[in-house]
Amino acid sequence: MLRMDQIHVVRHKVLVEGCGVREASRALGLHRATIRKYLRDPVPGRGDSAPRPRPVREAAERRIAEIVEAWSSRTTRKQRLTGTRLHRQLRAEGLVVGATTVRAVLREHRRRSAEVFIPLVRRPGEEAQVDFFEVAVVVAGARRKAWLFLFRLLYSGRDFAWLYDRQDQVVFLDGHVRAFAELGGVVSRITYDNTSLAVRRVARAGRELTPRFRALAAHFAFEPCFARVGEGHDKGSVESRGKSLRWQHLVPVPEGRSLEEISRSLLGSLAAQASQGEVLRRFGEERPLLRASPGAPFECRRVVPVAVRSNATVRVDNVWYSVPCGWARADATAYVGVDDVEIVRAGERVRHPRGRAGEKRIAYRHYLPELAAKPQAVRQVADALVPELGPPYDRLWRLLLRAHGEREAARVLAAILGALCRHG
C-alpha cells in the first residue's frame, strides 16, 4: 500500500498533468493496476476476507463462559476468578490453550457482561442522596472515631454534613431534620442504601420500612428510594463526595471542645466552598423549588418503655441511668435523643447525657433519702456525691474529714442529708 504522499503524486500525474496510465506507470515505476486502483479510490481499503478459523479459542470461549456461570455463587469480590486460576482449570480439564488467550477471553467476557451506566438528567429540587462515613476527630484533646452524616443535593451539588458519636436511628432522623433546616426546604425524593436504620426487610414486593423512618418520610412528604442490594454505585454521587469531603475539609484531623463545635466549623467550610462558582449558581436555581418544611417539628427522639430496677436504675441501649430512688420497681418511659436521655414517670422528669454502651450514668443526688439512712454508703460514694452537691458541701466535707475522720464525717454528712430530705 502506498503512502499518502505517493498517492497524491499518482493522482496529480494523471488527473492534473494529463498523463495516461501507461505513461504514469513508466514514470513512477508502478504497475498499471496500481495506478488504476488509486485513481478509483484515493484511500482504498483492504478487501474483506473470511475470518481465520480459531478452534482452540472458540472452545476456550465456550468453556470459560460455562465456568464463570457455574462458579458465580462460589466466588466473592476479594476471592474472585482470575485468568491464571481459569487457565489452570482449563489445563486440568485437558484443554491445551495459552494463558494469554485465556486472559483475553475472560477480559472480553467481562466487558460484554459489564453493566452499562445511563447518563441521568438531574432536575432542581428533585433528588438528594444520604450516607454515613466513618471519620477521625480530636475532641477535648482525645482522638476518637465519629460518624459523618452527609446529605447531598444532586442538581446543585450543595452539601450538608454533621458529626455524631454514633450511627443509630435517632442520629439518622436528626441529620435529616438539620439538613432540611439548613438547606431551607425538602426535596421530592431521597436515595439511600438498604440500611437497617430505614429498611426493616427487603422483600420481593418491595421494602418494608422501619416505623420511625416511615414517620419521617410522611412528616416531610418525600419519597424514599433505595439502591439495589449490593450496588453501591447506585448512589455514587454521595459516595464519591464523602471521600473528597474527608480530603478537602477534614485534613488535618479536626479538633474542638465538642463534636458540635467541629460540626459547625465543617458546615461553615462547606458553605464557604458553595458560595462561589457553579454550585452557587445551581443552588440559586434549586433553592426556590425546594418544598417548605411542615410547621410542626418532627420528634426525633426514640420512645423506650423501661422498668426501674430495685437499685433505682434503668437500662437503655446497654447504658445504666439512675432515677430517683422513689421510682424503684416501677415502670417509666425513656426518650432517647442524640445527646441526652430523658426518663419520665408520673409527671417527673430526669435528664442524663447519653452514654456509650457499657457505661453507667449515676447521679447520687437521686439517692439522698437512702444515703441519709446509710452512713457507710455515704462513705463509699462521697467522692462522687460531694461534687454533685457543689458548694458549700465540698468545703464542709473537707472540714468534717479533718475534724472527725472519714467514718464519723460520713455519719455527720448522712444526718445533714436527712435534714435536707425532711426540710428541703
Buried (B, 14 or more C-beta within 10 A) or exposed (E): EBEEEBBEBBBEBBEEEEBEBEBBBEEBEBEEEBBEBBBEEEEEEEEEEEEEEEEEBEBBBEBBBEBBEEBEEEEEEEEEBEBEBBBEBBEEEEBEBEBEBBBBBBEEBEEEEEEEEEEEEBEBBBBBBBBBBEBEBBBEEEEEEBBBBBBBBBBBBBBBBBBBBBBBBBBBBBBBBBBBEBBEBBBBEBBBBBBEBBBEEEEEEEBEBBEBBBBBBEBBEBEBBBBEEEEEEBBEBBBEBBEEBBEEBBEEEBBBEEBBBBBBBBBEBBEEBBEEEEBEEBBEEBBEBBBEBEEEEBBBBBEBEBEBBEEBBBBBBEBBBBBBBBBBEEEBEBBBBBBEBBBBBEEEEBEBEBBEEEEEBBBBEBBBBBBBEBBEBBBEBBEEBBEBBEEEBEEBBEEBBEEEEEEBBBBBBBEBBBEBBEEE
